[in-house]
Amino acid sequence: MQSRFPAWSRAARDGAAPAAILAGTILAVAARAQDAPAWPEPGGTLVLAQPFGRSDIALRLSRRVAGAVDILTWNGVTFLADGSPEDALQARITVGPGTARHASEAGDPATAPAAPRLRALRAGRRWVETVTRLSWDGPGADPEIVLHRRLALGLPGLGNALEVQAHFVLPEPMAAIRFLPLTATVPAEFTEAWRFDPATGALDRLDPAPGDRAQPVILALPEGSHAIGIWSPAPPEGDAVAPRASFAIRPVAGGTRLSCEFRVAQAAAGAQDFACYALVGTLADVRSALRSLAAPE
């Protein structure tokens, strides 16, 4: 399993070692391509943890959602709803104008069992790489899209950051495609929505009505004791072709879905690379992390 992720991610800029360099700390390695990956913990799970503040940030990947994250906790609070596989912290795509088709990492067990779609899994103490065939949302001869994904929990100077590097492999060109490297359904108790202004570092209250926004968004508990935000770096200066991220809030059954999204009018066959970040902690912690991430080089 090769690492193939965008060199302009925060981890690369800060000198964080890629998975290939960390081979000596690998906890779980995929078997041959035709075999199911080995899970290191009972029930087909893998837990990563990173100390932050008064508690550990812990996330759990699970076989039942094809290697997506079905639990994310910090300081006694769960940041992900758990009503269905759709609630997982995962990657998705939407294809086509008009009646769009959707594919996701966790999928729907009724249409595509999760376990066989996970092709590879390997992890170190605070990172994990997976290779997964996305699941389409209904019957049909849809093209096979393979996701290579790397999660890194904690970055230099940012203990509350979860970096998601997503490498989508398209078998053919696709029009009107929306890549969502990071989506997460946050429990309904997170009722306060905020917008982060990268230029000033300020937070402004936000109407949580559905919609895409150009600036990073945060959902928080009313008292601000727990919050989760999402962010993505701008493309390298001078790159006028690479799409820029937008950030979406969408009410769904049992919670609110946050998404980091990239819209591409015409996507070529082959690799499409994106990086997004989730930040957790108090509202002040999340704001501080966003200010650090958005700071000029």
N, C-alpha and C positions, 0 to 999 in steps of 0.2 A: 504494500500500500504506500503510494508516494504522496508527499505533501505537495500541494499545488494551490497556493493561495496568493492573493495580491500583495506585492512587495510594499505597497504604500499603506498597509495597515499600521495601527499604532504600535503593535508589538514589534513589528519589523523596524519602525523608526526608533524605538527605544532600545533596540538591541536584544529583545527577548529571544531566547533560543528556540528555533523551530523544532518540530517533533523529531525530525531526523537526528538532530544533535542530542536530543534527550532520550535516545533509544535505550540507554542504560537504566532508565527509571520506568520502563514500560510495565504496566500491571496486567494488561490484557491484550493479546494479539490475535487477529483473525486467523482462522485455519485456512486451508486451501479454499480457493474461490467457491468451490461447489459445496463447502461445508458451512454450517452455521457458526458465527463468531462465538467465542467462549466468553461468558459473563463471569466476572470475578465474585459476585455476591449472590446470595440465595434469591430465587424468584426472578432471575434474569434482570439484575439491576447493577448500576455502578454509581457510587456517590463520590462527588468531589466536594472538598470543604476548604475554606479560606478564612482565617481569623480577620475580623473587622470590628473595631469598637468593642462593645460589651458581649459580642457573640461571634459565632462562626456564620459565614454565608455558606449554605450547603445546597447543592442541587443534585437531583437524582435523574439519571438516564434510565430508561426502562425498555425491556424487550416488547412490552405490550403496546408501545407507541413507536416501534421501529427505531429505537435509539434516540428519540426526542426526549426533552426534559419534562417530566410530569410532576416534579416537586421542586420548589425553590423556597427556601426559608431563611429568615434572619431574625434574631432576637425575639423568638416566640411567635412569629407571624408568618403565615404562608402567603406567598405572592402570586400563586397561580390557582385559578379555579380548577376544579377537578370533576366536572359533570360529565365530560366525554373526552375522547382523544383529541378533539378539536381545540381543547383548552390548553394543550401542551405548549411549551416554548419550543417553537419549531420553525421550519422554513416552508414556504408555499409559493405557488405561482398561479397567475390567472392569465388565460390566453383568449384573445379574440375580441373584436368589437361585437356589439349586439348581445346575443346570448353567450356569455363567456363560459369557458370551461375552467375548472379549478383542479389543482393537484396539490397534495400536501405530504409532508414527511410522515406525520403520525397516521394519516389516512383514516378510513372507515373499516373496522374489522369485518363488517357485513359484506363489503365488496372486494376487499383485498387484505388477507391476513397480514398482520404487521411483521411477525418474526421472519418469514422468508424474504422480505424486502430488504432487510439489513444485511449487507454483504460483507462488511468489514468493521471492526472495532478495535481501537488500540488507545491506550491512555497512559498518562504519567500521573504524578501527584495532583496536579492542578490543571491538566488539560486532557482533552479527549478528541480523537478523530474518528469519524464514521463515514461509511459509504452506503447510501441508501437509494433504492429505486422509489421515486415518488408515486403516490397512489392517486389516481384520478377519482373524481367524485361521482362515479356512476358507470354503467356499462358502456362499452364502446372501444373501438380499435384506436386508442390514443397512442401517440408516440411515447417511447420509453425515455424518461428524463432521469438522469442519475445525479444525485447530490453528493459531493464530497464536502464535508463540513468539519471545521475545527473550532472547538470551544476552549477558551483559556480563561480561568477564573483567577482574577487578581493580576494586575499589571504593575510594573515599577512605579511606585508612588500613588497607585490607585488600587487599594485593596478591595474596593467595592465595585469593581468593573468586571463585567462578563463580556469578553470579546467573542464575536461570532464571525468567522470567515467562511463564506459560502462559495462554492465552485459548482455551478450548474452546468451540466453537459447536455446540450441539445442535439438530437439526432438529425435535425433538419432545420432550415430557416423558419422562423415564426414571426407573425405580424401581431402588433398590438399586444405585447406581452408585458405583464407586470411581475417583477421579481420581488419576493418578500423574504429576505434572508432571515428576518427575525420577527416573529409574531408571538404574542403571549396574551392569554385571557386572564385579566386581573380580577379578583373577587369584587363583588358589588359594593363591599364596604369601603373601597377606595373611591370615594365620591368627589374628591377635590382634584380638579384638572388645572394644570399650570403650563404656561409656555415659557421656554427659556430663550432669551435673546443672546446669541453668541457675540454680538457686537458690544453689548454693555454688561453682560453677565447678570442681567436682571431677570426676575421672575414676574410674570403677569398672570392673574387668574384667567382661566379659559373656559368658555362655554363648552361643556363636554359633548355637544352635538356632533353627529358623525361628520367626517370630512378629512381631507388631506391638508397638511400644513407644511410650510417650508421650514419652520423652526422646530427644534426638538420639543417633545411634550413629556409631561410627568403626571402620574396619578398618585395621589397620597390619601392616607387616612385624614379625617378632619383635623385632628390635633397635630398633624405633621410628624408624628413619631415614626412612621414607616412610609416609604415612597419608592416608586420605581420609575425611571426615566429611560428614554432611548435616544440614541445619537448615532450619526455616521459621519466620517470625514468627507470633506469635499474632495473631488478629484485633484490630482496634481495640477499646480498652476500651469496654465497654457494648454491644458487638455480640454478642448471645446467639444469633444465627441462623447466622452464618458457621461452617463446620466448622473444627475444629482438626486440625492435621497429626498423623499417627502415622508412625513410622519402622520400616521392616521390614528384616530380614536373612533371606535365603532361599538356601540352597545350591542351585546349579544345575550342570549339566554344565560342567566346566572352570573353575568359580569360585564366587563368592558375589555375589548380587544385593542391592544396597542400594536402598531406595525411600523416597521421601517421598510419603505418601498422604493422601487426603482422602475420607472416606466420607460419602455423601449419600443419605438414604433416598428422597427424592423431589426430583429435579432438574427445574426448569422448562426449557422450550425457550429457546434463546438462549444468551447468553454466561455462562460460568462461569470466573472468574479465580482464579489461584493463583500464589504465589511460593515458590520453594525455592532453597536454596543448597548447593553443593558446596564444601568447603574442602580444599586439598591442601597438602602440605609434610611436615615431620617431625611426629611425634605432638605434640610441644610446640607447634609452629606451629599445628596444627589446634585444639588446646585453646585457645590464645591467641585465635585468630579467633572461636571459639565464645563465649568469654567476652565479647569485644567486641560480638558480634551480640546476645547475650542481655542485655547491660547495660541497665538501665532508662534511659528517655529523660531 
